[in-house]
Structure formats: structure tokens, C-alpha cells
Amino acid sequence: MSLLTALTLALLARPYLRSAHPPALTETGAYPFAVDFSRGEDIRDVQVRYFVTGAFGGYGEFVFDKSGDRRILLHTAVKGTPAVALKAILYVPGCQIGTIDVPSLAKSSREFAFECRPLPTLAFTGRVVGGKTVASMQPVVNVTYIATWSLNFFGVADGMASTFQIATVPLEADSVFHVALPDFSKDPVTRSYQWDPISTRLNFMVRDAKTWNILGRLAPSDSRSEFEDLPILSKYPAEVVFTLHKM
């Protein structure tokens, strides 16, 4: 297993913080960077991964503050030292992925207006084999978008790939699940990195709905490794068979 794969799996294995406010490595500072959303967008579902650089080096972050119902504030300081530059990736369900690249915060307006460009969805059906061990649980399938391309975008040589929670759906009694996947094959940002076959992948985890404990990870049954994820495609088979691997 590569170091990148191990780091990404470690991130995915952490409890998904659906309600708790996680500790931040950075501070908002005197001059936060504001991202504004249109009236029809629900910022409760916004996910942001961003990277700030300055005299302190570089820090990756995903914590942000809210200001009203249509604005979020990204942190722009580390231990009181203001950042010089900022890069960010934004995911809003139903929209194409957005990116922000500000090489000089001092010369910028410190504001960005996110424009939602609708992204179509694909009806996806998966079947899990080897899932008898979760029959007595309350299993759900959690789908995560793994953006290995984020390392290139942020200018990080080696580190943890950014991940975005896409969907959580029940694993039904017949070990089948149904999910509407965003069609990332039509997402301009995702497509711009498709020269690298592992730039973007979809990870499927089976978790317990009550405890959120991991019951296993899913790999396509025809894959060569239990750590293989689903590639980004414009069309999938009518039913994709996954093998459950305990972690």
C-alpha cells in the first residue's frame, strides 16, 4: 500500500463529524476570506478544503465560520500570523466543484462569489457480497469523493488527499444499495485532471448508522486490490458488485 493510500484511508476511517465542530489549526484573524452563496443554496451542506501559506509555512484546513445564511468565512491566520496566499476547493451538492486561487491576499478583495453550475446525477446501484457479518447491524453505505488532484492543486508534494462526503444511503436487506451519484465525468475541474487515472476516485464504506463505526470498505469485485476504489465514469453497469473487506 502506498503512503498516500494509507493516509487517505486513515482520514476516511476517522469518525465523520456530522455535528461536532472540530478543532481548527488556523484562526479567522482580523481579515477572514469570505465566500458568498446565492439565495437558493443551503450552506449547511457546503464542504471546503483550503490551504494557506505564509511565513508560518503551509497549512491545510477544512474548518470555517458562518456569517449569516449565505456567507462563510475561511481562516487566514496561523498563531496570529496572517497568510499570504490561499487556495480552496468548494463542494456544494448539486453543483460543479469550485476552486479559489488567491496568490496575494493583501492585494485581493478577500471575497469570492460562488456560482452554482448544476451537475447532473447518475442513478447507481451496488450489490455487496460477503456482507453477512453486517446483517445484525444497521448498515449504511457512505460514498466519498477522493480528490488526489488536490495535492497538485495545493502544490503539496506528499500529503493527504482532500475528501468530500457525497452521500449516505441504507444498505438494504438484500445487500443492495441505491444512490444518485454526481456525474463528475461532466465536472470541469475533475476532468482537467483526468490525465492521471487515479486523480479522482469514489470510495465506498459500510458503516453502522447508530455508531458510525466502520463495518468494512467496499472494493469492486473485479478489482485487483481490496484498496481499489471506483473510477470516475460517465456510465456504470446496471449493477456494480462490491466485495466487503473488513478493516
C-alpha positions as YAML, in Angstrom:
chain: A
units: angstrom
residues:
- id: 1
  name: MET
  ca: [0.00, 0.00, 0.00]
- id: 2
  name: SER
  ca: [1.37, 3.45, -0.90]
- id: 3
  name: LEU
  ca: [1.84, 6.17, 1.71]
- id: 4
  name: LEU
  ca: [-0.86, 8.26, 0.01]
- id: 5
  name: THR
  ca: [-3.33, 5.38, 0.14]
- id: 6
  name: ALA
  ca: [-2.55, 4.76, 3.81]
- id: 7
  name: LEU
  ca: [-3.00, 8.43, 4.70]
- id: 8
  name: THR
  ca: [-6.27, 8.69, 2.80]
- id: 9
  name: LEU
  ca: [-7.64, 5.53, 4.41]
- id: 10
  name: ALA
  ca: [-6.68, 6.89, 7.81]
- id: 11
  name: LEU
  ca: [-8.66, 10.04, 7.06]
- id: 12
  name: LEU
  ca: [-11.67, 8.06, 5.88]
- id: 13
  name: ALA
  ca: [-11.51, 5.86, 8.97]
- id: 14
  name: ARG
  ca: [-11.94, 8.80, 11.33]
- id: 15
  name: PRO
  ca: [-15.44, 9.34, 12.71]
- id: 16
  name: TYR
  ca: [-17.37, 11.59, 10.35]
- id: 17
  name: LEU
  ca: [-18.03, 14.80, 12.27]
- id: 18
  name: ARG
  ca: [-21.62, 15.47, 11.26]
- id: 19
  name: SER
  ca: [-22.48, 17.81, 14.11]
- id: 20
  name: ALA
  ca: [-19.42, 18.47, 16.26]
- id: 21
  name: HIS
  ca: [-17.25, 21.49, 15.48]
- id: 22
  name: PRO
  ca: [-13.70, 20.11, 15.05]
- id: 23
  name: PRO
  ca: [-10.66, 21.99, 16.32]
- id: 24
  name: ALA
  ca: [-9.04, 24.32, 13.79]
- id: 25
  name: LEU
  ca: [-5.33, 24.60, 13.09]
- id: 26
  name: THR
  ca: [-5.83, 28.17, 11.90]
- id: 27
  name: GLU
  ca: [-7.64, 31.28, 13.16]
- id: 28
  name: THR
  ca: [-10.00, 33.58, 11.34]
- id: 29
  name: GLY
  ca: [-7.76, 36.55, 12.10]
- id: 30
  name: ALA
  ca: [-8.59, 40.20, 11.55]
- id: 31
  name: TYR
  ca: [-9.25, 39.74, 7.85]
- id: 32
  name: PRO
  ca: [-11.05, 36.50, 7.02]
- id: 33
  name: PHE
  ca: [-11.70, 35.42, 3.45]
- id: 34
  name: ALA
  ca: [-15.43, 35.48, 2.66]
- id: 35
  name: VAL
  ca: [-17.26, 33.17, 0.28]
- id: 36
  name: ASP
  ca: [-20.77, 34.21, -0.68]
- id: 37
  name: PHE
  ca: [-23.52, 31.93, -1.97]
- id: 38
  name: SER
  ca: [-26.73, 32.68, -3.83]
- id: 39
  name: ARG
  ca: [-30.07, 32.74, -2.06]
- id: 40
  name: GLY
  ca: [-31.09, 29.27, -3.23]
- id: 41
  name: GLU
  ca: [-28.06, 27.44, -1.83]
- id: 42
  name: ASP
  ca: [-28.05, 25.84, 1.61]
- id: 43
  name: ILE
  ca: [-24.67, 26.48, 3.22]
- id: 44
  name: ARG
  ca: [-25.33, 23.76, 5.78]
- id: 45
  name: ASP
  ca: [-24.15, 21.29, 3.13]
- id: 46
  name: VAL
  ca: [-21.10, 23.25, 1.95]
- id: 47
  name: GLN
  ca: [-17.75, 21.47, 2.25]
- id: 48
  name: VAL
  ca: [-14.48, 23.36, 1.85]
- id: 49
  name: ARG
  ca: [-10.87, 22.22, 1.80]
- id: 50
  name: TYR
  ca: [-8.33, 25.03, 1.72]
- id: 51
  name: PHE
  ca: [-4.62, 25.66, 2.05]
- id: 52
  name: VAL
  ca: [-3.00, 28.85, 3.35]
- id: 53
  name: THR
  ca: [0.67, 29.76, 3.05]
- id: 54
  name: GLY
  ca: [2.77, 32.43, 4.70]
- id: 55
  name: ALA
  ca: [5.74, 32.98, 6.99]
- id: 56
  name: PHE
  ca: [4.47, 30.02, 9.03]
- id: 57
  name: GLY
  ca: [4.80, 27.65, 6.05]
- id: 58
  name: GLY
  ca: [1.65, 25.98, 4.77]
- id: 59
  name: TYR
  ca: [-1.47, 24.66, 6.50]
- id: 60
  name: GLY
  ca: [-4.41, 22.68, 5.16]
- id: 61
  name: GLU
  ca: [-7.80, 23.32, 6.73]
- id: 62
  name: PHE
  ca: [-11.50, 22.46, 6.40]
- id: 63
  name: VAL
  ca: [-12.97, 24.40, 9.31]
- id: 64
  name: PHE
  ca: [-14.81, 27.63, 8.55]
- id: 65
  name: ASP
  ca: [-17.16, 30.05, 10.25]
- id: 66
  name: LYS
  ca: [-20.62, 31.11, 9.10]
- id: 67
  name: SER
  ca: [-21.77, 34.69, 8.74]
- id: 68
  name: GLY
  ca: [-25.49, 34.84, 8.14]
- id: 69
  name: ASP
  ca: [-27.27, 32.33, 5.93]
- id: 70
  name: ARG
  ca: [-25.33, 32.94, 2.71]
- id: 71
  name: ARG
  ca: [-21.70, 33.60, 3.69]
- id: 72
  name: ILE
  ca: [-18.87, 31.56, 5.13]
- id: 73
  name: LEU
  ca: [-15.52, 32.82, 6.41]
- id: 74
  name: LEU
  ca: [-12.25, 30.99, 5.80]
- id: 75
  name: HIS
  ca: [-9.42, 31.31, 8.29]
- id: 76
  name: THR
  ca: [-6.44, 33.32, 7.11]
- id: 77
  name: ALA
  ca: [-4.02, 33.28, 10.03]
- id: 78
  name: VAL
  ca: [-1.90, 30.76, 11.91]
- id: 79
  name: LYS
  ca: [-0.93, 31.60, 15.50]
- id: 80
  name: GLY
  ca: [-1.59, 35.26, 14.82]
- id: 81
  name: THR
  ca: [0.46, 35.38, 11.63]
- id: 82
  name: PRO
  ca: [-1.56, 36.37, 8.55]
- id: 83
  name: ALA
  ca: [-1.47, 34.16, 5.49]
- id: 84
  name: VAL
  ca: [-0.01, 35.47, 2.25]
- id: 85
  name: ALA
  ca: [-1.90, 33.21, -0.17]
- id: 86
  name: LEU
  ca: [-4.95, 30.97, -0.20]
- id: 87
  name: LYS
  ca: [-6.26, 28.15, -2.35]
- id: 88
  name: ALA
  ca: [-9.60, 26.47, -1.78]
- id: 89
  name: ILE
  ca: [-11.83, 23.72, -3.16]
- id: 90
  name: LEU
  ca: [-15.58, 24.02, -2.61]
- id: 91
  name: TYR
  ca: [-18.18, 21.29, -2.92]
- id: 92
  name: VAL
  ca: [-21.88, 22.11, -2.83]
- id: 93
  name: PRO
  ca: [-24.28, 19.21, -3.52]
- id: 94
  name: GLY
  ca: [-25.82, 19.53, -6.96]
- id: 95
  name: CYS
  ca: [-23.13, 21.92, -8.22]
- id: 96
  name: GLN
  ca: [-19.87, 21.64, -10.10]
- id: 97
  name: ILE
  ca: [-16.78, 21.81, -7.93]
- id: 98
  name: GLY
  ca: [-15.45, 25.32, -7.41]
- id: 99
  name: THR
  ca: [-11.87, 26.43, -6.83]
- id: 100
  name: ILE
  ca: [-10.32, 29.61, -5.46]
- id: 101
  name: ASP
  ca: [-6.72, 30.67, -6.09]
- id: 102
  name: VAL
  ca: [-5.57, 33.90, -4.43]
- id: 103
  name: PRO
  ca: [-1.76, 34.33, -4.72]
- id: 104
  name: SER
  ca: [-1.81, 37.61, -2.74]
- id: 105
  name: LEU
  ca: [-4.42, 38.06, -0.04]
- id: 106
  name: ALA
  ca: [-3.11, 41.56, 0.70]
- id: 107
  name: LYS
  ca: [-3.96, 42.67, -2.84]
- id: 108
  name: SER
  ca: [-7.30, 40.87, -3.03]
- id: 109
  name: SER
  ca: [-10.81, 41.91, -2.00]
- id: 110
  name: ARG
  ca: [-10.90, 38.84, 0.29]
- id: 111
  name: GLU
  ca: [-14.24, 37.91, -1.20]
- id: 112
  name: PHE
  ca: [-15.42, 35.25, -3.65]
- id: 113
  name: ALA
  ca: [-18.89, 34.71, -5.06]
- id: 114
  name: PHE
  ca: [-19.64, 31.03, -5.60]
- id: 115
  name: GLU
  ca: [-21.78, 30.49, -8.68]
- id: 116
  name: CYS
  ca: [-23.57, 27.13, -8.73]
- id: 117
  name: ARG
  ca: [-23.32, 25.45, -12.09]
- id: 118
  name: PRO
  ca: [-25.64, 22.44, -11.90]
- id: 119
  name: LEU
  ca: [-24.10, 18.99, -12.16]
- id: 120
  name: PRO
  ca: [-26.31, 16.09, -13.33]
- id: 121
  name: THR
  ca: [-26.56, 12.84, -11.40]
- id: 122
  name: LEU
  ca: [-26.25, 9.17, -12.29]
- id: 123
  name: ALA
  ca: [-28.57, 6.53, -10.87]
- id: 124
  name: PHE
  ca: [-26.23, 3.96, -9.31]
- id: 125
  name: THR
  ca: [-26.97, 0.50, -7.90]
- id: 126
  name: GLY
  ca: [-24.46, -1.53, -5.95]
- id: 127
  name: ARG
  ca: [-24.62, -5.05, -4.57]
- id: 128
  name: VAL
  ca: [-22.44, -6.16, -1.65]
- id: 129
  name: VAL
  ca: [-21.13, -9.71, -1.40]
- id: 130
  name: GLY
  ca: [-19.55, -11.10, 1.74]
- id: 131
  name: GLY
  ca: [-21.82, -8.90, 3.84]
- id: 132
  name: LYS
  ca: [-23.31, -11.48, 6.23]
- id: 133
  name: THR
  ca: [-21.22, -10.04, 9.04]
- id: 134
  name: VAL
  ca: [-23.25, -6.80, 8.97]
- id: 135
  name: ALA
  ca: [-26.68, -8.43, 8.87]
- id: 136
  name: SER
  ca: [-27.34, -7.75, 12.57]
- id: 137
  name: MET
  ca: [-26.19, -4.14, 12.34]
- id: 138
  name: GLN
  ca: [-27.87, -1.07, 10.86]
- id: 139
  name: PRO
  ca: [-25.56, -0.69, 7.86]
- id: 140
  name: VAL
  ca: [-25.35, 2.31, 5.59]
- id: 141
  name: VAL
  ca: [-23.06, 2.94, 2.63]
- id: 142
  name: ASN
  ca: [-21.07, 6.16, 2.80]
- id: 143
  name: VAL
  ca: [-19.74, 7.49, -0.51]
- id: 144
  name: THR
  ca: [-16.71, 9.78, -0.54]
- id: 145
  name: TYR
  ca: [-15.11, 11.70, -3.41]
- id: 146
  name: ILE
  ca: [-11.32, 11.38, -3.09]
- id: 147
  name: ALA
  ca: [-9.56, 14.25, -4.87]
- id: 148
  name: THR
  ca: [-5.97, 13.11, -5.25]
- id: 149
  name: TRP
  ca: [-5.66, 16.03, -7.67]
- id: 150
  name: SER
  ca: [-5.96, 18.34, -4.66]
- id: 151
  name: LEU
  ca: [-2.27, 17.72, -3.88]
- id: 152
  name: ASN
  ca: [-1.37, 19.08, -7.31]
- id: 153
  name: PHE
  ca: [-3.77, 22.00, -6.93]
- id: 154
  name: PHE
  ca: [-2.46, 22.95, -3.50]
- id: 155
  name: GLY
  ca: [1.17, 22.42, -4.55]
- id: 156
  name: VAL
  ca: [1.76, 19.72, -1.92]
- id: 157
  name: ALA
  ca: [4.33, 17.08, -2.88]
- id: 158
  name: ASP
  ca: [3.14, 14.45, -0.43]
- id: 159
  name: GLY
  ca: [0.21, 14.56, 1.94]
- id: 160
  name: MET
  ca: [-3.40, 13.60, 2.49]
- id: 161
  name: ALA
  ca: [-5.78, 13.85, -0.45]
- id: 162
  name: SER
  ca: [-8.83, 16.04, 0.11]
- id: 163
  name: THR
  ca: [-12.07, 14.13, 0.54]
- id: 164
  name: PHE
  ca: [-15.70, 15.19, 0.26]
- id: 165
  name: GLN
  ca: [-18.73, 13.37, 1.64]
- id: 166
  name: ILE
  ca: [-21.11, 12.71, -1.26]
- id: 167
  name: ALA
  ca: [-23.94, 10.56, 0.07]
- id: 168
  name: THR
  ca: [-25.02, 8.13, 2.77]
- id: 169
  name: VAL
  ca: [-27.68, 5.57, 1.84]
- id: 170
  name: PRO
  ca: [-29.07, 2.45, 3.57]
- id: 171
  name: LEU
  ca: [-27.75, -0.99, 2.72]
- id: 172
  name: GLU
  ca: [-30.95, -2.88, 2.17]
- id: 173
  name: ALA
  ca: [-31.79, -6.37, 3.43]
- id: 174
  name: ASP
  ca: [-30.81, -7.96, 0.11]
- id: 175
  name: SER
  ca: [-27.36, -6.27, 0.33]
- id: 176
  name: VAL
  ca: [-28.25, -3.79, -2.41]
- id: 177
  name: PHE
  ca: [-27.94, -0.01, -2.21]
- id: 178
  name: HIS
  ca: [-29.11, 2.78, -4.48]
- id: 179
  name: VAL
  ca: [-27.55, 6.22, -4.70]
- id: 180
  name: ALA
  ca: [-27.72, 9.23, -7.01]
- id: 181
  name: LEU
  ca: [-24.07, 9.95, -7.78]
- id: 182
  name: PRO
  ca: [-22.99, 13.35, -9.07]
- id: 183
  name: ASP
  ca: [-21.77, 12.88, -12.65]
- id: 184
  name: PHE
  ca: [-18.22, 14.02, -12.04]
- id: 185
  name: SER
  ca: [-17.29, 12.98, -15.58]
- id: 186
  name: LYS
  ca: [-19.01, 16.25, -16.58]
- id: 187
  name: ASP
  ca: [-17.33, 18.33, -13.88]
- id: 188
  name: PRO
  ca: [-14.75, 20.67, -15.49]
- id: 189
  name: VAL
  ca: [-12.37, 20.65, -12.50]
- id: 190
  name: THR
  ca: [-12.42, 16.85, -12.21]
- id: 191
  name: ARG
  ca: [-11.98, 16.45, -15.96]
- id: 192
  name: SER
  ca: [-8.99, 18.80, -16.04]
- id: 193
  name: TYR
  ca: [-7.04, 16.23, -14.02]
- id: 194
  name: GLN
  ca: [-8.20, 13.10, -15.81]
- id: 195
  name: TRP
  ca: [-4.81, 12.70, -17.48]
- id: 196
  name: ASP
  ca: [-3.94, 11.00, -14.18]
- id: 197
  name: PRO
  ca: [-6.09, 7.83, -13.87]
- id: 198
  name: ILE
  ca: [-6.08, 7.96, -10.05]
- id: 199
  name: SER
  ca: [-6.63, 11.72, -9.79]
- id: 200
  name: THR
  ca: [-10.20, 11.20, -8.60]
- id: 201
  name: ARG
  ca: [-11.96, 8.16, -7.18]
- id: 202
  name: LEU
  ca: [-15.13, 7.27, -5.33]
- id: 203
  name: ASN
  ca: [-14.69, 5.43, -2.05]
- id: 204
  name: PHE
  ca: [-17.47, 3.27, -0.57]
- id: 205
  name: MET
  ca: [-17.52, 2.44, 3.14]
- id: 206
  name: VAL
  ca: [-20.08, 0.41, 5.09]
- id: 207
  name: ARG
  ca: [-20.76, 1.96, 8.48]
- id: 208
  name: ASP
  ca: [-23.15, 1.36, 11.33]
- id: 209
  name: ALA
  ca: [-25.89, 4.01, 11.20]
- id: 210
  name: LYS
  ca: [-26.07, 4.34, 15.01]
- id: 211
  name: THR
  ca: [-22.40, 4.41, 15.99]
- id: 212
  name: TRP
  ca: [-20.84, 5.39, 12.65]
- id: 213
  name: ASN
  ca: [-18.27, 2.64, 13.22]
- id: 214
  name: ILE
  ca: [-16.75, 1.22, 10.07]
- id: 215
  name: LEU
  ca: [-18.04, -2.27, 9.26]
- id: 216
  name: GLY
  ca: [-15.85, -2.60, 6.18]
- id: 217
  name: ARG
  ca: [-14.73, -0.96, 2.96]
- id: 218
  name: LEU
  ca: [-16.08, -1.88, -0.44]
- id: 219
  name: ALA
  ca: [-13.97, -2.63, -3.48]
- id: 220
  name: PRO
  ca: [-15.33, -3.59, -6.91]
- id: 221
  name: SER
  ca: [-15.36, -7.39, -7.06]
- id: 222
  name: ASP
  ca: [-13.31, -7.39, -10.27]
- id: 223
  name: SER
  ca: [-10.56, -5.20, -8.76]
- id: 224
  name: ARG
  ca: [-7.04, -6.46, -8.21]
- id: 225
  name: SER
  ca: [-6.76, -4.98, -4.73]
- id: 226
  name: GLU
  ca: [-9.06, -4.62, -1.75]
- id: 227
  name: PHE
  ca: [-7.97, -0.96, -1.58]
- id: 228
  name: GLU
  ca: [-9.15, -0.15, -5.09]
- id: 229
  name: ASP
  ca: [-11.88, 2.46, -5.40]
- id: 230
  name: LEU
  ca: [-14.39, 3.14, -8.15]
- id: 231
  name: PRO
  ca: [-13.11, 5.29, -11.03]
- id: 232
  name: ILE
  ca: [-15.00, 8.29, -12.34]
- id: 233
  name: LEU
  ca: [-17.04, 7.20, -15.37]
- id: 234
  name: SER
  ca: [-19.82, 8.72, -17.44]
- id: 235
  name: LYS
  ca: [-21.79, 5.46, -17.24]
- id: 236
  name: TYR
  ca: [-21.75, 2.48, -14.90]
- id: 237
  name: PRO
  ca: [-23.18, -1.03, -15.31]
- id: 238
  name: ALA
  ca: [-26.80, -1.56, -14.27]
- id: 239
  name: GLU
  ca: [-25.44, -3.12, -11.07]
- id: 240
  name: VAL
  ca: [-21.91, -2.90, -9.70]
- id: 241
  name: VAL
  ca: [-20.87, -5.79, -7.44]
- id: 242
  name: PHE
  ca: [-18.65, -4.93, -4.47]
- id: 243
  name: THR
  ca: [-16.78, -7.17, -2.07]
- id: 244
  name: LEU
  ca: [-16.85, -6.21, 1.60]
- id: 245
  name: HIS
  ca: [-13.41, -6.08, 3.23]
- id: 246
  name: LYS
  ca: [-13.12, -5.73, 6.98]
- id: 247
  name: MET
  ca: [-10.69, -3.09, 8.23]
...
